[in-house]
Amino acid sequence: MCNNVGMSTGLRERKRVATRRAIQLAVFELVSQHGLAGVTVEEIGRVADVAPRTFFNYFKSKEEALLGDPPELPDSELVESFIVAGPETDLFDGLASLLIDAGQKSVDDLDILAVRHRLLKQYPQLFAMRMARMRVFEEQITELVSRRLVRDDAALLGHPEFVRDRARLVTLVAFAALRHAWTAWVNEESSLSLAEQLERSFADLKSLFA
């Protein structure tokens, strides 16, 4: 019975992923042909072979379907491990693990990423939405780094502005490595997986500051 449950769960997940991808590809096709303003959810559903209600089970709008999922923090266990790792553990190593986990969870296949990249150049409002999402994620990471810094050095508790400023600097440097890895991976500049490319970028970053 357990095997049947596992097979059923796996089948549902594969169907969910396939439906989601079909919706996104339909949006890309229609927007490429008719422009963003000229596309309706009903037309998207027709091309993707789903009902409008099914569309809204996956995305709130056609813009969200174009952008895909925003990056999310890893599960609470990994986050807590990062915060309590201690000053003897390298901060950037822990931060790299968090961002690699987040990157893997939010990644789409290269076909989707390539079309999305092109459409973001066409529609500045979509690019602005994407950047707003990234700023939210940056703020979340900055907060985690702040908590880690204070945990590592209790004397910083009385200096919140210094902690925030240092955490923001650390986060921006880490995000530079993240963007470097994404660019290399999307442009297929190597045969590495995204996770491997992220690890290489963070290793290169550490070597620069060694």
Contacts in CASP RR format, 6 or more apart in sequence:
PFRMAT RR
TARGET T0000
AUTHOR 0000-0000-0000
METHOD contacts of the structure
MODEL  1
MCNNVGMSTGLRERKRVATRRAIQLAVFELVSQHGLAGVTVEEIGRVADV
APRTFFNYFKSKEEALLGDPPELPDSELVESFIVAGPETDLFDGLASLLI
DAGQKSVDDLDILAVRHRLLKQYPQLFAMRMARMRVFEEQITELVSRRLV
RDDAALLGHPEFVRDRARLVTLVAFAALRHAWTAWVNEESSLSLAEQLER
SFADLKSLFA
19 48 0 8 1.000
19 50 0 8 1.000
19 54 0 8 1.000
19 58 0 8 1.000
20 58 0 8 1.000
21 109 0 8 1.000
21 112 0 8 1.000
22 48 0 8 1.000
22 49 0 8 1.000
22 50 0 8 1.000
23 44 0 8 1.000
23 45 0 8 1.000
23 48 0 8 1.000
23 50 0 8 1.000
23 55 0 8 1.000
23 58 0 8 1.000
23 59 0 8 1.000
23 65 0 8 1.000
24 65 0 8 1.000
24 66 0 8 1.000
24 68 0 8 1.000
24 108 0 8 1.000
24 112 0 8 1.000
25 48 0 8 1.000
25 111 0 8 1.000
25 112 0 8 1.000
26 44 0 8 1.000
26 45 0 8 1.000
26 47 0 8 1.000
26 48 0 8 1.000
27 39 0 8 1.000
27 44 0 8 1.000
27 62 0 8 1.000
27 65 0 8 1.000
27 66 0 8 1.000
28 66 0 8 1.000
28 112 0 8 1.000
28 115 0 8 1.000
28 116 0 8 1.000
28 119 0 8 1.000
29 47 0 8 1.000
30 39 0 8 1.000
30 43 0 8 1.000
30 44 0 8 1.000
30 47 0 8 1.000
31 39 0 8 1.000
31 62 0 8 1.000
31 66 0 8 1.000
31 119 0 8 1.000
32 115 0 8 1.000
32 119 0 8 1.000
36 62 0 8 1.000
36 63 0 8 1.000
36 66 0 8 1.000
36 123 0 8 1.000
36 126 0 8 1.000
39 62 0 8 1.000
41 52 0 8 1.000
41 55 0 8 1.000
41 56 0 8 1.000
41 62 0 8 1.000
42 52 0 8 1.000
44 55 0 8 1.000
44 62 0 8 1.000
44 65 0 8 1.000
45 51 0 8 1.000
45 52 0 8 1.000
45 54 0 8 1.000
45 55 0 8 1.000
48 55 0 8 1.000
55 65 0 8 1.000
58 65 0 8 1.000
59 65 0 8 1.000
59 68 0 8 1.000
63 125 0 8 1.000
63 126 0 8 1.000
63 129 0 8 1.000
66 116 0 8 1.000
66 119 0 8 1.000
66 126 0 8 1.000
67 116 0 8 1.000
67 126 0 8 1.000
67 129 0 8 1.000
67 130 0 8 1.000
67 133 0 8 1.000
68 108 0 8 1.000
68 116 0 8 1.000
69 105 0 8 1.000
69 106 0 8 1.000
70 106 0 8 1.000
70 133 0 8 1.000
70 134 0 8 1.000
70 136 0 8 1.000
70 137 0 8 1.000
71 102 0 8 1.000
71 103 0 8 1.000
71 105 0 8 1.000
71 106 0 8 1.000
71 133 0 8 1.000
71 134 0 8 1.000
71 137 0 8 1.000
72 102 0 8 1.000
72 105 0 8 1.000
72 106 0 8 1.000
72 137 0 8 1.000
73 79 0 8 1.000
73 98 0 8 1.000
73 102 0 8 1.000
73 137 0 8 1.000
73 140 0 8 1.000
73 141 0 8 1.000
73 144 0 8 1.000
74 98 0 8 1.000
74 101 0 8 1.000
74 102 0 8 1.000
74 105 0 8 1.000
78 97 0 8 1.000
78 98 0 8 1.000
78 101 0 8 1.000
79 98 0 8 1.000
79 144 0 8 1.000
82 94 0 8 1.000
82 95 0 8 1.000
82 97 0 8 1.000
82 98 0 8 1.000
82 144 0 8 1.000
82 148 0 8 1.000
83 144 0 8 1.000
83 147 0 8 1.000
83 148 0 8 1.000
83 151 0 8 1.000
84 151 0 8 1.000
85 94 0 8 1.000
85 148 0 8 1.000
86 151 0 8 1.000
86 152 0 8 1.000
87 152 0 8 1.000
87 153 0 8 1.000
90 206 0 8 1.000
91 145 0 8 1.000
91 148 0 8 1.000
91 152 0 8 1.000
91 170 0 8 1.000
92 170 0 8 1.000
92 174 0 8 1.000
92 202 0 8 1.000
92 205 0 8 1.000
92 206 0 8 1.000
93 202 0 8 1.000
93 206 0 8 1.000
95 141 0 8 1.000
95 145 0 8 1.000
95 170 0 8 1.000
95 171 0 8 1.000
95 174 0 8 1.000
96 174 0 8 1.000
96 177 0 8 1.000
96 198 0 8 1.000
96 199 0 8 1.000
96 202 0 8 1.000
98 141 0 8 1.000
98 144 0 8 1.000
99 141 0 8 1.000
99 174 0 8 1.000
99 175 0 8 1.000
99 178 0 8 1.000
99 198 0 8 1.000
100 195 0 8 1.000
100 198 0 8 1.000
100 199 0 8 1.000
100 202 0 8 1.000
102 137 0 8 1.000
103 178 0 8 1.000
103 194 0 8 1.000
103 198 0 8 1.000
104 194 0 8 1.000
104 195 0 8 1.000
107 194 0 8 1.000
108 116 0 8 1.000
110 186 0 8 1.000
110 188 0 8 1.000
113 186 0 8 1.000
114 186 0 8 1.000
117 186 0 8 1.000
119 126 0 8 1.000
120 126 0 8 1.000
120 127 0 8 1.000
120 130 0 8 1.000
121 127 0 8 1.000
138 171 0 8 1.000
138 172 0 8 1.000
138 175 0 8 1.000
141 171 0 8 1.000
141 174 0 8 1.000
141 175 0 8 1.000
142 164 0 8 1.000
142 167 0 8 1.000
142 168 0 8 1.000
142 171 0 8 1.000
143 167 0 8 1.000
145 167 0 8 1.000
145 170 0 8 1.000
145 171 0 8 1.000
146 163 0 8 1.000
146 164 0 8 1.000
146 167 0 8 1.000
149 156 0 8 1.000
149 163 0 8 1.000
149 166 0 8 1.000
149 167 0 8 1.000
150 156 0 8 1.000
150 157 0 8 1.000
150 163 0 8 1.000
156 162 0 8 1.000
156 163 0 8 1.000
173 205 0 8 1.000
174 202 0 8 1.000
174 205 0 8 1.000
176 205 0 8 1.000
177 198 0 8 1.000
177 201 0 8 1.000
177 202 0 8 1.000
177 204 0 8 1.000
177 205 0 8 1.000
178 198 0 8 1.000
178 201 0 8 1.000
180 201 0 8 1.000
181 194 0 8 1.000
181 197 0 8 1.000
181 198 0 8 1.000
181 200 0 8 1.000
181 201 0 8 1.000
181 202 0 8 1.000
182 194 0 8 1.000
182 197 0 8 1.000
183 189 0 8 1.000
184 190 0 8 1.000
184 192 0 8 1.000
184 197 0 8 1.000
184 201 0 8 1.000
185 192 0 8 1.000
185 193 0 8 1.000
185 194 0 8 1.000
185 197 0 8 1.000
190 197 0 8 1.000
192 200 0 8 1.000
END
